[in-house]
Amino acid sequence: MHARMTRYEGGSPDSIEENLERKKHVLPTEPGQTEGMKGVIFLTDRASGAITVISLWEDENALQASEDAAVRVREEVLAPGESASVQHCEVALLEVEQASPGI
């Protein structure tokens, strides 16, 4: 499994909810964009206004196949004064506790 980690910095802490809504548009919605995508995680630092989006991909090929769309969408969701940095990583360990019913 591979991951793309995008960290958005420079956005206002006061508008973090608006920025989160804008960032949700980085999720693939067009046919073929989700091929190989296994999940996504949004992390926030409400004190600084930073948002980190981690997308999980079946393998490196799926991650690379999504890169052109990711670059385009990333530019579209930047808030004024915000910058984005990107890292690609291999996922060495992923453990998730199953949620209880009703959560």
Disulfide bonds with the S-S distance in Angstrom:
none
